[in-house]
Structures are given as C-alpha cells and as structure tokens.
Amino acid sequence: MSAPEKSAPVAPIWSTRVFPVLFGLFLGLCVLKFGNPVVLDHRIDPPTDLAGWISQPWPVRWSFPLLLIAAVSALAFGRPYSRFREAGVPVPLLALPLLWLGWQFLSSTGSVDAALSEVTLRQLAACVGCFAVGFICLSPGLRRSLLWVGLLLGFLFCLNRAAQQRLFEFRQDYEALVEGQSNGWTNFNPAVLDQMRRDQLLVTTNGVEVANPAILDKMRRARVSGTLVYPNALAGMVLLLLPASLAVLAAATRGMKGSIRKLVLGCAAALGLAVLFWTGSKAGWLVAIAVGTVWVALQPLSARLRFLLVAGVLAAGLTVFGLRFSGYFAKGATSAAARMDYWKAAVQNTRDRPVFGSGPGTFQRPYARLKPPEAEMARLVHNDFLEQATDSGVPGFLLYGVWVGWGLWFLGRRHAVASASAGNGSPGLPVETAVFFGLLAWFLHGMAEFGLYIPASAWTAFTLFGALLGEPTRTSTPSADADAGR
C-alpha cells in the first residue's frame, strides 16, 4: 500500500489573509495622512477636532509604533529563511539595506544637528523595515495579495482629493481671498483671520493687510498636491502606483462585460494621468515618457510596429510637455535653476565631508552656509541620491545607489515585459511587471525629488520593492508555488 501523498503546507491565515489586509490599510492611511517630509514633522500640529482628524495631515511620529508592530509580526509569523531560498535573490543584495542603514547610524554620530538626524534615522529605518516586511510577508502571489485593498483605496482618495483641488477648491479659495481683500476682510470673522495670519495667507504691505501674492499665484496656477506635501511629491506617488493600480483593476474586473471593463479602466487611467498633468511636475512628466517608452519598446511586437509606437509615445508626450510648460521655460526655468544650487551645495558639502557627511537629514545646515545670497532656502537636496552623499558621505551614497541599482537590474531581468507576458499566459499587463515599472519610475523621479524622506511614498515604494524581490523564481520549490496560489 503506497504512502499517502503529503499536501503542501498551509501558511497561517494571519500571514496570507489578515496581515496583508491590515498592512495595506496602514499604507493607505500613510498615503492620506503621512505625506509630509519627516524633517518638517515638528511643524505638523495634532488635530484637535473631528474636522481636523479627517482633513489635516497627522504627525509622522504617530505611525512608527504601528510600523514597529508590523515589522515584529513579519519576523514572528513570516518565513524569512524559506523566502530567501525561494526568491533566489543574492544574499549580498539583501544585506545592502542593513549595511546602508548601519552607515546612516554611524554617520549620525558626528551630525551637525542631532535632532534632525534622529528623526531622519527613524524614517530610514522604517524604509528598511518596510522592505523587510514586503519581502518576508507580502510575497509570493503579489498580484493576488489583499495588500492592494487598503493601499489602492488610499491612493484613490488621494487622486480624488487632487481632482477636488483642481476643479473646485483652488478657484473658490482664490475668489474668497480676492473678495476679502476688496472688502477689507470684513467678511471673515476674527478667529479665521488670526488663523490666516498664522498660515501666512495674509501679509502687511505699506500698512495694509493683503492676501499673500505668492499664495494667490499658487492658487491661480492650481497645481494639485492631493494629500501630500506638494505637487511634485504627488507626481512621484502617481508614477509609483498608477501602473500597478491599473493592472490590479484589470485583474479584478476580468469577469465584467468588455465594454464596462474598458470604461472602468479608461476612467481610472484618465484620472491618474490628469492628476499627473495637474501636478505641473516637469520631472514627473519626463519620467512618465521615458518609462512608457521603455515599456512599449519591450512589447513582443514586430520591430516596425514597436518603432512606430515608441515614436508616437515620444511625440505625444513631448508635445504635451512643450505645451504645458512653455510659460515655465519662458520665465527662465526657475525651479531647475534652484535645483542646480541645491545640487552644487550638496557636492561641495560631500567634498568637505567625504566619509561621514554632515549627518542624516541635515542638508539644510550646510546649504544655509553654501547657498548664493539670492537663492531660496531648502531643507532637502531634491535628489535622494545626492542627499545620501551630502548627509552620510560617499559610502552612504554608494551603498544606497548599489542597493537600488542592483535591485532594479535584478528585477528588470526577471520581470522584463516580453518574458513576463509570455510566461504569464494572460492578456494585459501582469501586476508584477506593473509594480516593477512603477518602482523604476519612482526611483528615477528620486533624482529630482525627495520621496525617500516622505513616509507616504517611501514606505509604499520599499514595501513593494521588497515584495517584488520576494516573488519566487521560476525554479521555485513546490511549497512556494502552493503558497502563491493561495
């Protein structure tokens, strides 16, 4: 009598069902409430009433205990050893985030501002923690993971908030300020006026209180930020999550009638692209064109058709870019010039402190000394990679750059669109491939922004980075394949 076959081990319900839902809800909450850079956390006042709890950002420090619980749960209920073996990721690649984080702590010992370095270290440690949680607990089966429920709900609310800003709020606020100024502010009660003064919506010019011209200009331009600190940060979030959102939505609506399914996907894509356009982010739009071009070029099509599609994407994208930002370049591309000032100062500070830098999160201190007198002040470099160099020296820059670059190269080989589509056997864009292109776009965008220091975007990105690396290779063990089907 033959021995009964052993069934594949059943993973605990906690790690396959409950934890992904809870962590997805946590990330969705981060998108809605923790969209400010950590170096500004001291300026975020806790909400004091129900309206504040709903509409205002929350202090980032509130999120760290929740993330710590999640990280401990990942280690307690996950399968770290099995995941290392099944994913086929080189051990040195997985060691790099720990080495990078360790160097951050080492460089903080000589920080020029201990308080800034302390809050920044918590953020960087959280990024590594999210990477570990994603790797250990949220793969395999990323396309079917219940993580997407909460995360995409938060992203959808963020996009809706941005659309509300563009279509209604900015115009109404602009008209209210102009009307208040013409009426001598008699249509505002004293308490509201005091809050407007604290928020610098009002300034005094020649003894007369007027609406802040800079604020009026921002409202006139109507660049949306959603639930994040400012428009370029929202652009990074759209680049990161829109491809995966469409892929997950396509998989979830596969049983719908074809016309309805196309309508749902078309509306979602249109909303995401409209919000990206409304952010007015130059770098965001150029990254979208570049990554979209790469995706089209990798499609399993004839060379002639690929050429025509690539040419079409480039022509359409650059035409929209030229029309959208013609006024910006006519005015002298002021934000690009400002970034050059930040980057020059970062390089100079790296030369002055090549080994340990000035300490994590402290760029604003050397920049105040190195910037041209007429240049505006900045707290971060607006380049995550240069930020590593100036804050933690050349070793910090190399460790972060190699970790990200090697990880993307590894994923690019494993999740190239042509091979993934052929191996997946289903129409449309596989979720894993969509996540890869979102990560590629986000890290590229980090060369002109500071997404690494915004919990909403960084924690989401590194969670997905870890989860995608944790997906089993095609030579994975049967147990891994069994888990992936659950």
C-alpha positions as CSV (number, residue, x, y, z in Angstrom):
1,M,0.0,0.0,0.0
2,S,1.5,3.3,-1.1
3,A,2.1,6.0,1.4
4,P,-0.4,8.9,1.2
5,E,0.8,12.0,-0.6
6,K,1.8,14.9,1.6
7,S,-0.2,18.0,0.9
8,A,1.6,21.4,0.6
9,P,1.9,23.1,3.9
10,V,-0.8,25.6,4.6
11,A,0.5,29.0,5.6
12,P,-1.1,30.6,8.7
13,I,-4.2,32.6,7.9
14,W,-2.5,35.6,9.6
15,S,0.3,35.8,7.0
16,T,-1.9,35.0,4.0
17,R,-5.1,36.9,4.7
18,V,-5.1,39.1,7.8
19,F,-1.7,40.7,7.7
20,P,-1.8,41.8,4.1
21,V,-5.2,43.4,4.6
22,L,-4.0,45.3,7.8
23,F,-0.7,46.4,6.3
24,G,-2.4,47.5,3.1
25,L,-4.8,49.6,5.2
26,F,-1.8,51.0,7.0
27,L,-0.1,52.0,3.8
28,G,-3.4,53.5,2.5
29,L,-3.6,55.5,5.7
30,C,0.0,56.7,5.2
31,V,-0.9,58.0,1.7
32,L,-3.7,60.0,3.2
33,K,-2.1,61.3,6.4
34,F,1.7,61.0,6.4
35,G,2.6,62.9,3.2
36,N,5.0,65.4,4.7
37,P,8.8,65.0,4.8
38,V,10.0,63.9,8.2
39,V,12.3,67.0,8.6
40,L,9.0,69.0,8.9
41,D,7.3,66.8,11.3
42,H,7.8,69.2,14.2
43,R,5.6,71.7,12.3
44,I,2.6,69.3,12.0
45,D,0.2,70.0,14.8
46,P,-2.0,67.2,16.0
47,P,-5.7,67.6,15.1
48,T,-7.9,68.9,17.8
49,D,-11.4,68.2,16.4
50,L,-13.2,65.8,14.1
51,A,-12.8,68.0,11.0
52,G,-9.0,68.2,11.7
53,W,-8.8,64.4,12.1
54,I,-10.4,64.0,8.7
55,S,-8.8,66.8,6.6
56,Q,-5.4,67.5,8.2
57,P,-2.2,65.6,8.0
58,W,-1.1,63.7,11.1
59,P,2.4,63.8,12.8
60,V,4.6,61.1,11.4
61,R,5.7,60.1,14.9
62,W,2.3,58.5,15.4
63,S,2.9,56.0,12.7
64,F,6.2,54.5,14.0
65,P,4.7,52.3,16.7
66,L,2.3,50.8,14.2
67,L,5.1,50.1,11.8
68,L,7.2,48.5,14.5
69,I,4.4,46.1,15.4
70,A,4.1,45.2,11.7
71,A,7.9,44.5,11.5
72,V,7.8,42.3,14.6
73,S,4.8,40.4,13.2
74,A,6.6,39.9,9.9
75,L,9.5,38.2,11.7
76,A,7.3,36.3,14.1
77,F,4.8,34.9,11.6
78,G,6.6,35.1,8.3
79,R,9.1,32.6,6.8
80,P,12.3,34.5,6.3
81,Y,14.5,31.5,5.6
82,S,12.1,30.0,3.1
83,R,11.6,33.3,1.4
84,F,15.4,33.7,1.0
85,R,15.7,30.3,-0.6
86,E,12.6,30.5,-2.8
87,A,13.2,34.0,-4.1
88,G,16.7,33.3,-5.4
89,V,17.9,36.8,-4.5
90,P,21.7,37.1,-3.9
91,V,22.5,37.4,-0.2
92,P,24.7,40.5,-0.7
93,L,21.8,42.3,-2.3
94,L,19.6,41.6,0.7
95,A,22.5,42.6,3.0
96,L,22.9,46.1,1.4
97,P,19.9,47.8,3.1
98,L,21.3,46.7,6.5
99,L,24.7,47.9,5.7
100,W,23.3,51.2,4.4
101,L,21.2,51.7,7.5
102,G,24.1,50.9,9.7
103,W,26.2,53.5,7.9
104,Q,23.5,56.1,8.5
105,F,23.7,55.4,12.2
106,L,27.4,55.7,12.1
107,S,27.4,59.0,10.2
108,S,24.8,60.4,12.7
109,T,27.4,60.3,15.5
110,G,29.1,63.3,14.0
111,S,25.9,65.1,12.9
112,V,25.8,68.9,12.8
113,D,22.2,68.7,14.0
114,A,21.4,65.7,16.2
115,A,17.6,66.4,16.3
116,L,17.3,66.3,12.5
117,S,19.4,63.2,12.3
118,E,17.3,61.4,14.9
119,V,14.0,61.9,13.1
120,T,15.6,61.1,9.8
121,L,17.1,57.9,11.1
122,R,13.7,56.7,12.2
123,Q,12.4,57.3,8.7
124,L,15.3,55.5,7.0
125,A,15.0,52.6,9.4
126,A,11.3,52.5,8.6
127,C,12.1,52.2,4.9
128,V,14.3,49.2,5.6
129,G,11.6,47.8,7.8
130,C,9.0,48.1,5.1
131,F,11.4,46.4,2.6
132,A,11.8,43.5,5.0
133,V,8.0,43.3,5.6
134,G,7.4,43.2,1.9
135,F,10.0,40.6,1.3
136,I,9.0,38.2,4.1
137,C,5.2,38.6,4.4
138,L,3.8,40.0,1.2
139,S,5.1,37.7,-1.4
140,P,4.6,35.3,-3.2
141,G,1.4,36.0,-5.0
142,L,1.7,39.8,-5.1
143,R,-0.9,40.1,-7.9
144,R,-3.5,38.4,-5.7
145,S,-2.4,39.9,-2.4
146,L,-5.0,41.5,-0.2
147,L,-2.5,44.3,0.4
148,W,-4.0,46.1,-2.6
149,V,-7.4,46.6,-1.0
150,G,-6.3,49.3,1.5
151,L,-3.4,50.7,-0.5
152,L,-5.4,51.4,-3.6
153,L,-8.3,52.8,-1.6
154,G,-5.9,55.3,-0.1
155,F,-4.4,56.1,-3.5
156,L,-7.9,56.6,-5.0
157,F,-8.9,59.0,-2.2
158,C,-5.6,60.9,-2.8
159,L,-6.4,61.2,-6.5
160,N,-10.0,62.3,-5.7
161,R,-8.6,65.0,-3.3
162,A,-6.3,66.3,-6.1
163,A,-9.2,66.5,-8.5
164,Q,-11.3,68.3,-6.0
165,Q,-8.5,70.8,-5.5
166,R,-8.2,71.4,-9.2
167,L,-11.8,71.6,-10.1
168,F,-13.3,73.4,-7.0
169,E,-11.1,74.3,-4.0
170,F,-8.4,76.4,-5.5
171,R,-10.8,78.5,-7.5
172,Q,-13.1,79.0,-4.6
173,D,-10.3,79.9,-2.2
174,Y,-8.8,82.3,-4.7
175,E,-12.1,84.1,-5.2
176,A,-12.7,84.2,-1.4
177,L,-9.3,85.9,-0.8
178,V,-9.7,88.4,-3.6
179,E,-13.2,89.3,-2.4
180,G,-12.0,89.5,1.2
181,Q,-9.2,91.8,0.2
182,S,-11.6,94.1,-1.7
183,N,-13.9,94.2,1.3
184,G,-11.2,95.0,3.8
185,W,-11.6,91.4,5.3
186,T,-15.0,92.3,6.9
187,N,-16.5,89.1,5.5
188,F,-14.2,87.0,7.7
189,N,-14.6,86.6,11.5
190,P,-11.6,87.5,13.8
191,A,-10.7,83.8,14.6
192,V,-10.5,82.9,10.9
193,L,-8.4,86.0,10.2
194,D,-6.0,85.0,13.0
195,Q,-5.6,81.6,11.5
196,M,-5.0,83.0,8.1
197,R,-2.2,85.2,9.5
198,R,-0.6,82.2,11.2
199,D,-0.8,80.3,7.9
200,Q,0.8,83.4,6.1
201,L,-2.2,83.8,3.8
202,L,-2.2,87.4,4.8
203,V,0.7,89.8,4.7
204,T,1.1,93.5,5.5
205,T,2.2,95.8,2.7
206,N,2.5,99.6,3.2
207,G,0.4,99.3,6.4
208,V,-2.4,97.4,4.6
209,E,-3.2,93.8,5.1
210,V,-3.5,92.0,1.8
211,A,-3.6,88.4,0.5
212,N,-0.2,86.9,0.2
213,P,0.7,87.3,-3.5
214,A,2.7,84.1,-3.5
215,I,-0.3,82.2,-2.2
216,L,-2.6,83.8,-4.8
217,D,-0.2,82.8,-7.6
218,K,-0.2,79.2,-6.4
219,M,-4.0,79.2,-6.3
220,R,-4.1,80.7,-9.8
221,R,-1.7,78.1,-11.2
222,A,-3.8,75.4,-9.4
223,R,-1.0,72.8,-9.2
224,V,-2.5,69.9,-7.2
225,S,-0.9,68.1,-4.3
226,G,-3.7,65.8,-3.1
227,T,-2.8,64.6,0.4
228,L,0.9,65.1,0.0
229,V,3.2,67.9,0.9
230,Y,3.4,69.5,-2.5
231,P,2.7,68.8,-6.2
232,N,6.0,67.1,-7.1
233,A,5.5,64.6,-4.3
234,L,2.1,63.7,-5.6
235,A,3.6,63.2,-9.1
236,G,6.0,60.6,-7.6
237,M,3.1,58.8,-5.9
238,V,1.2,58.6,-9.2
239,L,4.3,57.3,-11.0
240,L,4.7,54.6,-8.4
241,L,1.1,53.4,-8.0
242,L,-0.8,54.1,-11.3
243,P,0.7,51.2,-13.3
244,A,0.0,48.7,-10.5
245,S,-3.4,50.2,-9.9
246,L,-4.4,49.6,-13.5
247,A,-3.0,46.1,-13.5
248,V,-4.8,45.1,-10.3
249,L,-8.0,46.7,-11.5
250,A,-7.7,44.9,-14.8
251,A,-7.3,41.6,-13.0
252,A,-10.2,42.3,-10.6
253,T,-12.6,43.3,-13.4
254,R,-11.8,40.4,-15.7
255,G,-15.2,38.9,-15.3
256,M,-17.1,42.0,-16.2
257,K,-18.6,42.8,-19.6
258,G,-16.0,44.0,-22.0
259,S,-17.4,47.5,-22.6
260,I,-17.9,48.1,-18.9
261,R,-14.4,46.8,-18.1
262,K,-12.9,49.2,-20.7
263,L,-14.9,52.1,-19.2
264,V,-13.7,51.4,-15.7
265,L,-10.1,51.0,-16.7
266,G,-10.3,54.1,-19.0
267,C,-11.7,56.3,-16.3
268,A,-9.0,55.1,-13.8
269,A,-6.2,55.8,-16.3
270,A,-7.7,59.1,-17.3
271,L,-7.9,60.2,-13.6
272,G,-4.3,59.2,-12.9
273,L,-2.9,60.9,-16.0
274,A,-5.0,64.0,-15.4
275,V,-3.7,64.3,-11.8
276,L,-0.1,63.8,-13.0
277,F,-0.7,66.6,-15.6
278,W,-2.3,68.9,-13.0
279,T,0.7,68.5,-10.6
280,G,2.7,70.5,-13.1
281,S,5.7,68.3,-12.4
282,K,8.2,68.6,-15.2
283,A,10.4,65.7,-13.9
284,G,7.3,63.6,-13.3
285,W,6.1,64.0,-16.9
286,L,9.5,63.3,-18.4
287,V,9.9,60.2,-16.3
288,A,6.5,59.0,-17.4
289,I,7.5,59.5,-21.0
290,A,10.8,57.7,-20.5
291,V,9.4,54.7,-18.6
292,G,6.4,54.5,-21.0
293,T,8.8,54.4,-23.9
294,V,10.8,51.6,-22.4
295,W,7.6,49.6,-21.7
296,V,6.4,50.0,-25.3
297,A,9.9,49.1,-26.7
298,L,9.9,45.8,-24.7
299,Q,6.5,44.6,-26.1
300,P,6.5,41.4,-28.1
301,L,5.7,43.1,-31.4
302,S,7.3,43.5,-34.8
303,A,10.3,45.8,-34.9
304,R,8.4,48.2,-37.3
305,L,5.3,48.4,-35.0
306,R,7.5,48.9,-31.9
307,F,9.3,51.8,-33.7
308,L,6.0,53.4,-34.6
309,L,4.6,53.1,-31.1
310,V,7.8,54.4,-29.5
311,A,7.8,57.4,-31.9
312,G,4.2,58.0,-31.1
313,V,4.7,57.9,-27.4
314,L,7.6,60.3,-27.6
315,A,5.9,62.7,-30.0
316,A,2.7,62.8,-27.9
317,G,4.5,63.1,-24.6
318,L,6.9,65.7,-25.6
319,T,4.3,67.7,-27.4
320,V,2.1,67.8,-24.3
321,F,5.2,68.7,-22.2
322,G,6.1,71.6,-24.5
323,L,2.6,73.0,-24.5
324,R,2.1,72.5,-20.8
325,F,5.4,74.1,-19.7
326,S,6.1,76.7,-22.4
327,G,5.4,79.5,-19.9
328,Y,7.7,78.0,-17.4
329,F,10.6,78.0,-19.8
330,A,9.8,81.5,-21.0
331,K,10.2,82.7,-17.4
332,G,13.7,81.1,-17.1
333,A,13.0,77.7,-15.6
334,T,13.4,79.0,-12.1
335,S,12.9,75.7,-10.3
336,A,15.5,74.0,-12.4
337,A,18.0,76.7,-11.6
338,A,17.2,76.4,-7.9
339,R,17.8,72.6,-8.0
340,M,21.2,73.3,-9.5
341,D,22.0,75.5,-6.5
342,Y,21.0,72.6,-4.2
343,W,23.0,70.0,-6.1
344,K,26.1,72.2,-6.2
345,A,25.9,72.7,-2.5
346,A,25.4,69.0,-1.9
347,V,28.5,68.2,-4.0
348,Q,30.5,70.8,-2.2
349,N,29.5,69.5,1.2
350,T,30.4,66.0,0.1
351,R,33.9,67.2,-0.8
352,D,34.2,68.9,2.6
353,R,32.9,65.8,4.5
354,P,33.5,62.8,2.1
355,V,33.4,60.0,4.6
356,F,30.5,60.6,7.1
357,G,28.8,63.7,5.6
358,S,27.1,66.2,7.9
359,G,24.6,63.7,9.3
360,P,21.3,62.2,8.1
361,G,18.7,64.8,7.2
362,T,21.0,67.8,7.8
363,F,21.4,69.2,4.3
364,Q,19.7,72.5,5.3
365,R,22.6,73.3,7.7
366,P,25.5,73.3,5.2
367,Y,23.2,74.8,2.5
368,A,22.4,77.8,4.6
369,R,26.2,78.5,4.6
370,L,27.0,77.5,1.0
371,K,24.0,78.8,-1.0
372,P,24.2,82.0,-3.0
373,P,22.8,85.0,-1.1
374,E,19.9,85.4,-3.6
375,A,19.0,81.7,-3.6
376,E,15.9,80.4,-1.8
377,M,16.4,78.2,1.3
378,A,15.9,74.4,1.1
379,R,15.7,71.7,3.7
380,L,16.4,68.7,1.3
381,V,18.6,68.3,-1.8
382,H,15.7,67.4,-4.1
383,N,17.7,64.4,-5.2
384,D,17.6,61.3,-3.0
385,F,21.0,60.0,-4.2
386,L,22.9,63.3,-3.7
387,E,21.2,63.6,-0.3
388,Q,22.9,60.4,0.7
389,A,26.3,61.8,-0.4
390,T,26.0,65.1,1.5
391,D,24.3,63.6,4.6
392,S,26.3,60.3,5.0
393,G,29.3,60.7,2.7
394,V,30.4,58.7,-0.3
395,P,29.9,55.3,1.5
396,G,26.3,56.2,2.2
397,F,25.8,57.3,-1.5
398,L,27.4,54.1,-2.8
399,L,25.5,51.7,-0.5
400,Y,22.1,53.3,-1.4
401,G,22.9,53.5,-5.1
402,V,24.1,50.0,-5.4
403,W,21.2,48.6,-3.4
404,V,18.6,50.4,-5.6
405,G,20.5,49.9,-8.9
406,W,21.3,46.2,-8.3
407,G,17.7,45.6,-7.1
408,L,16.2,47.2,-10.2
409,W,18.6,45.4,-12.5
410,F,17.8,42.1,-10.9
411,L,14.0,42.7,-11.2
412,G,14.4,44.0,-14.7
413,R,15.9,40.8,-15.8
414,R,13.3,38.7,-14.0
415,H,10.3,40.8,-14.9
416,A,11.0,42.1,-18.4
417,V,7.7,42.7,-20.1
418,A,8.2,40.3,-23.0
419,S,9.2,37.3,-21.0
420,A,6.7,38.1,-18.2
421,S,3.8,38.4,-20.7
422,A,4.8,35.2,-22.4
423,G,5.2,33.3,-19.2
424,N,2.1,34.7,-17.6
425,G,-0.1,33.4,-20.3
426,S,-2.9,36.0,-19.7
427,P,-3.7,39.2,-21.6
428,G,-2.8,42.6,-20.2
429,L,0.0,43.9,-18.0
430,P,1.0,41.5,-15.2
431,V,0.8,43.0,-11.8
432,E,4.4,42.2,-11.0
433,T,5.6,43.9,-14.2
434,A,3.5,46.9,-13.5
435,V,4.9,47.2,-10.0
436,F,8.4,47.0,-11.4
437,F,7.8,49.9,-13.8
438,G,6.2,51.9,-11.0
439,L,9.3,51.4,-8.9
440,L,11.6,52.2,-11.8
441,A,9.7,55.5,-12.3
442,W,9.7,56.3,-8.6
443,F,13.5,55.8,-8.2
444,L,14.2,57.8,-11.4
445,H,11.9,60.6,-10.0
446,G,14.0,60.5,-6.9
447,M,16.9,62.0,-8.9
448,A,15.0,65.3,-8.8
449,E,12.9,65.0,-5.7
450,F,13.0,63.8,-2.0
451,G,10.5,61.0,-2.0
452,L,12.8,58.9,0.3
453,Y,12.0,61.4,3.1
454,I,8.2,61.3,2.7
455,P,6.7,58.3,4.6
456,A,3.6,58.0,2.3
457,S,5.7,57.4,-0.8
458,A,8.9,55.9,0.6
459,W,7.2,53.3,2.8
460,T,4.9,52.2,0.0
461,A,7.8,52.0,-2.5
462,F,10.1,50.0,-0.3
463,T,7.3,47.6,0.7
464,L,6.6,46.9,-3.0
465,F,10.4,46.7,-3.7
466,G,10.8,44.0,-1.0
467,A,7.6,42.2,-2.0
468,L,8.6,42.0,-5.7
469,L,12.1,40.8,-4.8
470,G,10.5,38.1,-2.7
471,E,8.5,36.6,-5.6
472,P,9.7,33.1,-6.3
473,T,11.8,32.5,-9.3
474,R,10.6,30.0,-12.0
475,T,12.7,27.3,-10.3
476,S,11.0,27.9,-7.0
477,T,10.1,25.0,-4.8
478,P,6.6,23.3,-4.8
479,S,5.8,24.8,-1.4
480,A,6.4,28.3,-2.8
481,D,4.1,27.6,-5.8
482,A,1.5,26.3,-3.4
483,D,1.6,29.4,-1.3
484,A,1.4,31.6,-4.4
485,G,-1.8,30.0,-5.4
486,R,-3.5,30.9,-2.1
